[in-house]
Amino acid sequence: MTYEQNFLKDFQEWVDQQVQISELAMKAAEKIATEDGKKEAKEAAIRYESRLDAYQFLQGKFENYKNGKDFHDVPDFGTKTF
């Protein structure tokens, strides 16, 4: 494995871990905000959600890379129907 391949593999694993951590932290903060009515917990949940969005965006960039797309192509986040 080349240096670049190893770096990308490690970076993707780190991003995946950050997604898991942010999801857990956001859910915990939301639970505290709901159960205890803590304003700080609600604000923390918003911060964790923002981080989660950023890490998920990076995951989309990795998916682009795996699928041979350009870096600036918008990742496919799935379609929503209303």
C-alpha positions as CSV (number, residue, x, y, z in Angstrom):
1,M,0.0,0.0,0.0
2,T,1.4,3.4,-0.9
3,Y,1.7,6.2,1.5
4,E,-1.2,8.1,0.0
5,Q,-3.4,5.0,0.1
6,N,-2.5,4.3,3.7
7,F,-3.2,8.0,4.6
8,L,-6.6,8.0,2.9
9,K,-7.5,4.7,4.6
10,D,-6.5,6.0,8.0
11,F,-8.3,9.3,7.4
12,Q,-11.5,7.6,6.3
13,E,-11.4,5.4,9.4
14,W,-10.9,8.5,11.6
15,V,-13.8,10.3,10.0
16,D,-16.0,7.2,10.4
17,Q,-15.1,7.1,14.1
18,Q,-15.9,10.8,14.5
19,V,-19.3,10.2,12.9
20,Q,-20.0,7.5,15.5
21,I,-18.8,9.7,18.4
22,S,-20.8,12.7,17.2
23,E,-24.0,10.6,16.8
24,L,-23.6,9.2,20.4
25,A,-22.8,12.6,21.9
26,M,-25.7,14.3,20.1
27,K,-28.2,11.7,21.2
28,A,-26.9,11.9,24.8
29,A,-27.1,15.7,24.8
30,E,-30.6,15.6,23.3
31,K,-31.7,13.1,26.0
32,I,-30.3,15.3,28.8
33,A,-32.0,18.4,27.2
34,T,-35.3,16.6,27.0
35,E,-35.2,15.0,30.4
36,D,-33.6,17.7,32.4
37,G,-34.5,20.8,30.3
38,K,-30.9,21.9,30.3
39,K,-30.3,24.8,27.9
40,E,-26.6,23.9,27.8
41,A,-27.4,20.3,26.7
42,K,-29.6,21.6,23.9
43,E,-26.8,23.9,22.7
44,A,-24.4,21.0,22.9
45,A,-26.7,18.9,20.8
46,I,-26.7,21.5,18.1
47,R,-22.9,21.7,18.1
48,Y,-22.6,17.9,17.8
49,E,-25.2,17.9,15.0
50,S,-23.1,20.5,13.1
51,R,-20.0,18.3,13.6
52,L,-21.9,15.3,12.4
53,D,-23.0,17.1,9.3
54,A,-19.4,18.1,8.5
55,Y,-18.1,14.5,9.0
56,Q,-20.9,13.1,6.9
57,F,-20.0,15.5,4.2
58,L,-16.4,14.2,4.3
59,Q,-17.8,10.6,4.1
60,G,-19.6,11.7,0.9
61,K,-16.3,12.9,-0.5
62,F,-14.7,9.5,0.2
63,E,-17.7,7.9,-1.6
64,N,-17.0,10.2,-4.6
65,Y,-13.4,9.0,-4.5
66,K,-14.3,5.3,-4.4
67,N,-16.8,5.9,-7.3
68,G,-14.2,7.7,-9.4
69,K,-16.0,11.1,-9.2
70,D,-14.2,14.4,-9.0
71,F,-13.6,16.0,-5.6
72,H,-16.0,18.9,-6.3
73,D,-18.9,16.7,-7.3
74,V,-21.7,16.8,-4.9
75,P,-22.0,13.6,-2.9
76,D,-25.1,11.6,-3.3
77,F,-26.9,12.0,0.1
78,G,-29.9,10.1,-1.2
79,T,-33.2,11.4,-2.4
80,K,-36.0,12.8,-0.4
81,T,-39.6,12.7,-1.5
82,F,-42.2,15.1,-0.1
